[in-house]
Each structure stands twice: as C-alpha cells, then as structure tokens.
C-alpha cells in the first residue's frame, strides 16, 4: 500500500476509542501496519471489525509491563525494529477541585491518574525504546490544552498533562539522536469518551457532560468543536519519517485557536 507511512510498524496505546481510534484510522489510510493496546475488549473487537482485521489488537492494561512488552513484540511484526509509538492512554478528573477532596481520596485519585496518564506513557517508551532505536523511529505523546492553561480539567488532570509536556523535552534529548519524540496537544474535543477516576466513583464519560460541546466551541477562535479525526493529521505528520525528519521536542496544539 502507498502512503506517507507505507509499511511502517506502529503501536498505539489506548487506540480503541476517541482520538486514539481516529489516529489508528489515519495511520492505516497512510499505509501503516498498526497494532493497538486497548484495555476494553469491546473497543478492541469493534476496532478490528471496522478495519476488516487490518489492526492487530492486544487487550490489556497499559501500566502492566508484561502486557506492554507483549504489545511491542506484536507490533514489530517479526522484525527487530518498531517505526513509531503513539501514546493515547488517559483518564479524566471531571474538573475536581483539590479543596473538595479528602486526603485519602486525593492520594488514591492522584495515584490513579498519574499512573494512567503519565506512567503508562513512560513505560511504553521505556519498553519500546530498543525497537524504536533499531528502526531510528519516533514516538508521539498525547497532551491536552490543560498542559498549557488551567482549563478543561482539574489540578489532577492538568498536572498529569503538564508532566507529559515536560517529558517531551526531556525525552527528545534523552533518546536523541536515534529516536524522535514529539506530542500533539488536542483542545476540547467532541465525541470523546474519556473515563473518570474510579477512585472517586466518577462513572460518567466526557461525551455525556451537558453543554460540553457548546462550551468548547465558544472557547475557540475558529468557533468549532473539534472531533477526534481533526487531530489525526498532526499525528500522521509527526510519525512521517521523511516529512518530520528534523522535528523532535515539538508540540502541535490542535485546539481550534484557544481563546
């Protein structure tokens, strides 16, 4: 298959829904061979079905080293190298205020969100690094507008995304010159189903928050509510070994122009 990513081996963690799912479809359309690590068996099965089996899916926890290592092995497709890793795992805090939390709840929620949003990314890069180095590959992290502004989440979510923002710069230096490291920072996005914190019994998903899409639209210069597919081209660009050959340590803000 032809395309900017023709024949490239890719691993997408958290690729079964939302922005990750849109990124998977974009990679496939550019000729990549995509493997997904997804916690939800239903989301994984649906993705495999809608792509006619073009996606290899590994079901499991992105914070479990043995699961992540297995996903990296599958993604290599029998070779030594992995061309690209995209990390899209994330949970949300529903704008929970620090002042409203009891100390025990804070500790439990903080450990949960940092483990999911930060540690899963660092673990994936740690375990994928030998294969990425062998291929002179790249990695793309998923940030958020909350990595730049106090909006779209509470301090738990925001601080986790700020941590990833710092990780981009540090990893770009640490893994150079063999591996490029960049990020996309989507703004508020309609149609996403970020789950809440189990530690705080937040069962609602982001797509069911009343008035959310309207608030997102009003807060952008372009007066639009981005959809998952609107962010995917930024990921394709950063994963392109030719088009983004000299790009590392960079963050693309795909937020419709934050106001």
C-alpha positions as a Markdown table, in Angstrom:
| # | Residue | x | y | z |
|---|---|---|---|---|
| 1 | Unk | 0.0 | 0.0 | 0.0 |
| 2 | Unk | 1.2 | 3.5 | -0.8 |
| 3 | Unk | 1.1 | 6.4 | 1.6 |
| 4 | Unk | 3.3 | 8.6 | 3.8 |
| 5 | Unk | 3.6 | 5.7 | 6.3 |
| 6 | Unk | 3.7 | 2.8 | 3.9 |
| 7 | Unk | 4.9 | -0.4 | 5.5 |
| 8 | Unk | 5.7 | 1.4 | 8.8 |
| 9 | Unk | 5.1 | -0.6 | 12.0 |
| 10 | Unk | 3.2 | 1.4 | 14.6 |
| 11 | Unk | 2.0 | 0.7 | 18.1 |
| 12 | Unk | -0.9 | 2.9 | 19.5 |
| 13 | Unk | -1.6 | 2.6 | 23.2 |
| 14 | Unk | -5.2 | 3.5 | 24.1 |
| 15 | Unk | -6.2 | 3.3 | 20.4 |
| 16 | Unk | -9.6 | 1.7 | 20.8 |
| 17 | Unk | -11.6 | 4.9 | 21.3 |
| 18 | Unk | -11.7 | 8.7 | 20.9 |
| 19 | Unk | -8.6 | 10.4 | 19.5 |
| 20 | Unk | -6.6 | 7.2 | 19.6 |
| 21 | Unk | -9.1 | 5.4 | 17.4 |
| 22 | Unk | -9.1 | 8.3 | 14.9 |
| 23 | Unk | -5.3 | 8.2 | 14.8 |
| 24 | Unk | -5.3 | 4.4 | 14.1 |
| 25 | Unk | -7.6 | 5.0 | 11.1 |
| 26 | Unk | -5.4 | 7.8 | 9.8 |
| 27 | Unk | -2.3 | 5.6 | 10.1 |
| 28 | Unk | -4.0 | 2.8 | 8.2 |
| 29 | Unk | -5.0 | 5.2 | 5.5 |
| 30 | Unk | -1.4 | 6.1 | 5.0 |
| 31 | Unk | -0.3 | 2.5 | 4.6 |
| 32 | Unk | 1.0 | 1.7 | 8.1 |
| 33 | Unk | 0.8 | -1.6 | 9.9 |
| 34 | Unk | -0.9 | -0.8 | 13.1 |
| 35 | Unk | -1.0 | -2.6 | 16.5 |
| 36 | Unk | -3.3 | -1.3 | 19.3 |
| 37 | Unk | -3.0 | -1.9 | 23.0 |
| 38 | Unk | -6.5 | -1.3 | 24.4 |
| 39 | Unk | -7.9 | -2.0 | 27.9 |
| 40 | Unk | -11.5 | -2.6 | 26.7 |
| 41 | Unk | -12.2 | -5.9 | 25.0 |
| 42 | Unk | -15.3 | -4.4 | 23.4 |
| 43 | Unk | -13.4 | -1.4 | 21.9 |
| 44 | Unk | -10.7 | -3.7 | 20.6 |
| 45 | Unk | -13.1 | -6.0 | 19.0 |
| 46 | Unk | -15.0 | -3.1 | 17.4 |
| 47 | Unk | -11.9 | -1.6 | 16.0 |
| 48 | Unk | -10.7 | -4.9 | 14.5 |
| 49 | Unk | -14.2 | -5.4 | 13.0 |
| 50 | Unk | -14.4 | -2.0 | 11.4 |
| 51 | Unk | -10.9 | -2.2 | 9.9 |
| 52 | Unk | -11.6 | -5.7 | 8.5 |
| 53 | Unk | -8.8 | -7.2 | 10.6 |
| 54 | Unk | -6.1 | -4.8 | 9.4 |
| 55 | Unk | -5.4 | -3.9 | 13.1 |
| 56 | Unk | -3.6 | -6.3 | 15.5 |
| 57 | Unk | -5.2 | -5.7 | 18.9 |
| 58 | Unk | -3.7 | -6.6 | 22.3 |
| 59 | Unk | -6.2 | -6.3 | 25.1 |
| 60 | Unk | -4.7 | -5.3 | 28.5 |
| 61 | Unk | -3.5 | -2.7 | 30.9 |
| 62 | Unk | -1.0 | -0.2 | 29.6 |
| 63 | Unk | 0.6 | 0.1 | 33.0 |
| 64 | Unk | 1.4 | -3.6 | 33.2 |
| 65 | Unk | 5.0 | -4.2 | 31.9 |
| 66 | Unk | 4.4 | -7.7 | 30.6 |
| 67 | Unk | 1.3 | -6.6 | 28.7 |
| 68 | Unk | 3.2 | -3.6 | 27.2 |
| 69 | Unk | 6.2 | -5.7 | 26.3 |
| 70 | Unk | 3.9 | -8.2 | 24.5 |
| 71 | Unk | 2.3 | -5.4 | 22.6 |
| 72 | Unk | 5.7 | -4.1 | 21.4 |
| 73 | Unk | 6.6 | -7.6 | 20.3 |
| 74 | Unk | 3.4 | -8.0 | 18.3 |
| 75 | Unk | 3.8 | -4.5 | 16.8 |
| 76 | Unk | 7.3 | -5.4 | 15.5 |
| 77 | Unk | 5.6 | -7.9 | 13.1 |
| 78 | Unk | 8.6 | -10.3 | 13.3 |
| 79 | Unk | 11.3 | -7.7 | 12.8 |
| 80 | Unk | 13.8 | -6.1 | 15.2 |
| 81 | Unk | 12.5 | -2.6 | 14.9 |
| 82 | Unk | 9.4 | -0.5 | 15.6 |
| 83 | Unk | 8.9 | 2.6 | 13.5 |
| 84 | Unk | 6.6 | 4.5 | 15.7 |
| 85 | Unk | 4.9 | 4.6 | 19.1 |
| 86 | Unk | 1.8 | 6.7 | 19.8 |
| 87 | Unk | 0.6 | 7.0 | 23.4 |
| 88 | Unk | -3.1 | 7.9 | 23.8 |
| 89 | Unk | -4.0 | 6.4 | 27.2 |
| 90 | Unk | -5.8 | 8.8 | 29.5 |
| 91 | Unk | -8.4 | 9.2 | 32.2 |
| 92 | Unk | -10.1 | 12.4 | 33.3 |
| 93 | Unk | -10.8 | 14.1 | 36.7 |
| 94 | Unk | -14.0 | 16.0 | 35.7 |
| 95 | Unk | -12.6 | 19.3 | 36.9 |
| 96 | Unk | -12.4 | 18.0 | 40.5 |
| 97 | Unk | -11.1 | 20.7 | 42.9 |
| 98 | Unk | -8.3 | 20.0 | 45.3 |
| 99 | Unk | -10.1 | 21.8 | 48.0 |
| 100 | Unk | -13.1 | 19.4 | 47.8 |
| 101 | Unk | -11.1 | 16.2 | 48.3 |
| 102 | Unk | -10.4 | 14.4 | 51.5 |
| 103 | Unk | -6.7 | 13.4 | 51.9 |
| 104 | Unk | -7.3 | 9.7 | 51.3 |
| 105 | Unk | -9.3 | 10.4 | 48.2 |
| 106 | Unk | -6.6 | 12.7 | 46.9 |
| 107 | Unk | -3.9 | 10.1 | 47.3 |
| 108 | Unk | -6.0 | 7.4 | 45.6 |
| 109 | Unk | -7.1 | 9.6 | 42.8 |
| 110 | Unk | -3.6 | 11.1 | 42.3 |
| 111 | Unk | -2.0 | 7.7 | 42.1 |
| 112 | Unk | -4.7 | 6.5 | 39.6 |
| 113 | Unk | -4.5 | 9.5 | 37.2 |
| 114 | Unk | -0.7 | 9.8 | 37.2 |
| 115 | Unk | -0.3 | 6.0 | 36.7 |
| 116 | Unk | -2.7 | 6.1 | 33.7 |
| 117 | Unk | -1.7 | 9.4 | 32.1 |
| 118 | Unk | 2.0 | 9.6 | 32.9 |
| 119 | Unk | 3.4 | 6.3 | 33.9 |
| 120 | Unk | 1.8 | 4.4 | 31.1 |
| 121 | Unk | 3.5 | 6.7 | 28.5 |
| 122 | Unk | 6.9 | 6.4 | 30.2 |
| 123 | Unk | 6.6 | 2.6 | 30.5 |
| 124 | Unk | 5.6 | 2.3 | 26.8 |
| 125 | Unk | 8.6 | 4.4 | 25.7 |
| 126 | Unk | 10.9 | 2.5 | 28.1 |
| 127 | Unk | 9.9 | -0.9 | 26.8 |
| 128 | Unk | 9.7 | 0.2 | 23.1 |
| 129 | Unk | 13.0 | 2.1 | 23.1 |
| 130 | Unk | 15.2 | -0.8 | 21.9 |
| 131 | Unk | 12.9 | -1.5 | 18.9 |
| 132 | Unk | 12.5 | 2.2 | 18.2 |
| 133 | Unk | 16.2 | 2.7 | 18.3 |
| 134 | Unk | 16.8 | -0.2 | 15.9 |
| 135 | Unk | 14.4 | 1.4 | 13.4 |
| 136 | Unk | 15.5 | 5.0 | 14.1 |
| 137 | Unk | 11.9 | 5.6 | 14.8 |
| 138 | Unk | 9.8 | 8.1 | 16.7 |
| 139 | Unk | 7.2 | 8.5 | 19.5 |
| 140 | Unk | 4.2 | 10.8 | 19.8 |
| 141 | Unk | 2.7 | 11.7 | 23.2 |
| 142 | Unk | -0.8 | 12.9 | 23.7 |
| 143 | Unk | -1.1 | 16.1 | 25.8 |
| 144 | Unk | -4.0 | 18.5 | 26.2 |
| 145 | Unk | -4.8 | 22.1 | 26.3 |
| 146 | Unk | -4.6 | 21.5 | 30.1 |
| 147 | Unk | -0.9 | 21.2 | 29.7 |
| 148 | Unk | -0.8 | 24.9 | 28.9 |
| 149 | Unk | -3.8 | 26.5 | 30.6 |
| 150 | Unk | -5.9 | 25.9 | 33.7 |
| 151 | Unk | -9.0 | 24.8 | 31.8 |
| 152 | Unk | -10.6 | 21.6 | 30.6 |
| 153 | Unk | -9.8 | 19.7 | 33.8 |
| 154 | Unk | -8.9 | 19.9 | 37.4 |
| 155 | Unk | -5.5 | 20.0 | 39.0 |
| 156 | Unk | -5.1 | 16.2 | 38.9 |
| 157 | Unk | -5.7 | 16.0 | 35.2 |
| 158 | Unk | -3.9 | 19.3 | 34.4 |
| 159 | Unk | -0.8 | 18.4 | 36.4 |
| 160 | Unk | -0.5 | 15.0 | 34.7 |
| 161 | Unk | -0.6 | 16.7 | 31.3 |
| 162 | Unk | 1.9 | 19.3 | 32.4 |
| 163 | Unk | 4.2 | 16.4 | 33.4 |
| 164 | Unk | 3.9 | 14.9 | 29.9 |
| 165 | Unk | 4.7 | 18.3 | 28.4 |
| 166 | Unk | 8.0 | 18.3 | 30.3 |
| 167 | Unk | 8.6 | 14.7 | 29.4 |
| 168 | Unk | 8.6 | 15.7 | 25.7 |
| 169 | Unk | 11.5 | 18.0 | 26.1 |
| 170 | Unk | 13.5 | 15.6 | 28.3 |
| 171 | Unk | 12.8 | 12.5 | 26.2 |
| 172 | Unk | 13.7 | 14.3 | 23.0 |
| 173 | Unk | 17.1 | 15.0 | 24.4 |
| 174 | Unk | 17.5 | 11.7 | 26.2 |
| 175 | Unk | 16.6 | 9.5 | 23.2 |
| 176 | Unk | 18.4 | 11.5 | 20.6 |
| 177 | Unk | 19.9 | 11.0 | 18.0 |
| 178 | Unk | 18.2 | 7.7 | 17.3 |
| 179 | Unk | 14.6 | 8.4 | 18.3 |
| 180 | Unk | 12.5 | 11.5 | 17.7 |
| 181 | Unk | 9.9 | 12.4 | 20.5 |
| 182 | Unk | 7.1 | 14.9 | 19.9 |
| 183 | Unk | 3.5 | 15.5 | 21.0 |
| 184 | Unk | 0.1 | 16.6 | 20.0 |
| 185 | Unk | -2.0 | 18.7 | 22.4 |
| 186 | Unk | -5.6 | 18.5 | 21.4 |
| 187 | Unk | -8.0 | 21.1 | 22.8 |
| 188 | Unk | -11.5 | 20.2 | 23.9 |
| 189 | Unk | -13.0 | 17.6 | 21.6 |
| 190 | Unk | -16.5 | 16.4 | 21.0 |
| 191 | Unk | -17.3 | 12.7 | 20.7 |
| 192 | Unk | -14.6 | 11.6 | 23.2 |
| 193 | Unk | -15.4 | 9.2 | 26.0 |
| 194 | Unk | -12.6 | 9.8 | 28.5 |
| 195 | Unk | -13.4 | 7.8 | 31.6 |
| 196 | Unk | -13.5 | 9.3 | 35.0 |
| 197 | Unk | -11.5 | 8.3 | 38.1 |
| 198 | Unk | -12.6 | 5.0 | 39.7 |
| 199 | Unk | -11.1 | 6.2 | 43.0 |
| 200 | Unk | -13.7 | 9.0 | 43.0 |
| 201 | Unk | -16.5 | 6.8 | 41.6 |
| 202 | Unk | -16.7 | 9.0 | 38.5 |
| 203 | Unk | -18.8 | 6.8 | 36.2 |
| 204 | Unk | -19.8 | 9.5 | 33.7 |
| 205 | Unk | -17.8 | 9.7 | 30.4 |
| 206 | Unk | -16.8 | 13.1 | 28.9 |
| 207 | Unk | -19.2 | 12.9 | 26.0 |
| 208 | Unk | -22.2 | 12.9 | 28.4 |
| 209 | Unk | -21.4 | 16.2 | 30.2 |
| 210 | Unk | -24.3 | 18.6 | 29.4 |
| 211 | Unk | -23.3 | 21.6 | 27.3 |
| 212 | Unk | -19.7 | 20.4 | 26.8 |
| 213 | Unk | -19.6 | 20.8 | 23.0 |
| 214 | Unk | -21.1 | 24.3 | 23.2 |
| 215 | Unk | -18.5 | 25.4 | 25.7 |
| 216 | Unk | -15.7 | 24.0 | 23.6 |
| 217 | Unk | -17.0 | 25.9 | 20.5 |
| 218 | Unk | -17.3 | 29.2 | 22.4 |
| 219 | Unk | -13.8 | 29.0 | 23.6 |
| 220 | Unk | -12.1 | 28.6 | 20.2 |
| 221 | Unk | -11.1 | 31.3 | 17.8 |
| 222 | Unk | -12.4 | 29.3 | 14.9 |
| 223 | Unk | -15.7 | 28.7 | 16.7 |
| 224 | Unk | -15.7 | 25.0 | 16.1 |
| 225 | Unk | -15.9 | 21.9 | 18.3 |
| 226 | Unk | -13.1 | 19.6 | 17.1 |
| 227 | Unk | -13.8 | 16.0 | 16.5 |
| 228 | Unk | -11.2 | 13.2 | 17.0 |
| 229 | Unk | -10.5 | 13.0 | 13.3 |
| 230 | Unk | -9.5 | 16.7 | 13.3 |
| 231 | Unk | -6.4 | 15.9 | 15.4 |
| 232 | Unk | -5.2 | 12.8 | 13.4 |
| 233 | Unk | -3.3 | 14.6 | 10.6 |
| 234 | Unk | -1.0 | 16.1 | 13.3 |
| 235 | Unk | -0.1 | 12.6 | 14.4 |
| 236 | Unk | 0.5 | 11.5 | 10.9 |
| 237 | Unk | 2.8 | 14.4 | 10.2 |
| 238 | Unk | 4.9 | 13.7 | 13.4 |
| 239 | Unk | 5.1 | 10.0 | 12.6 |
| 240 | Unk | 6.2 | 10.6 | 9.0 |
| 241 | Unk | 10.0 | 9.7 | 8.9 |
| 242 | Unk | 10.6 | 11.9 | 5.9 |
| 243 | Unk | 8.2 | 14.9 | 6.4 |
| 244 | Unk | 9.1 | 15.3 | 10.1 |
| 245 | Unk | 12.7 | 14.1 | 9.8 |
| 246 | Unk | 14.1 | 17.1 | 11.7 |
| 247 | Unk | 11.2 | 17.5 | 14.1 |
| 248 | Unk | 11.8 | 16.5 | 17.7 |
| 249 | Unk | 10.8 | 18.0 | 21.1 |
| 250 | Unk | 7.9 | 19.7 | 19.3 |
| 251 | Unk | 4.3 | 20.0 | 20.4 |
| 252 | Unk | 1.4 | 20.7 | 17.9 |
| 253 | Unk | -1.5 | 22.4 | 19.6 |
| 254 | Unk | -4.7 | 21.3 | 17.7 |
| 255 | Unk | -7.2 | 23.3 | 19.6 |
| 256 | Unk | -9.1 | 25.5 | 17.2 |
| 257 | Unk | -7.3 | 28.6 | 18.5 |
| 258 | Unk | -7.7 | 28.8 | 22.3 |
| 259 | Unk | -9.5 | 32.0 | 23.4 |
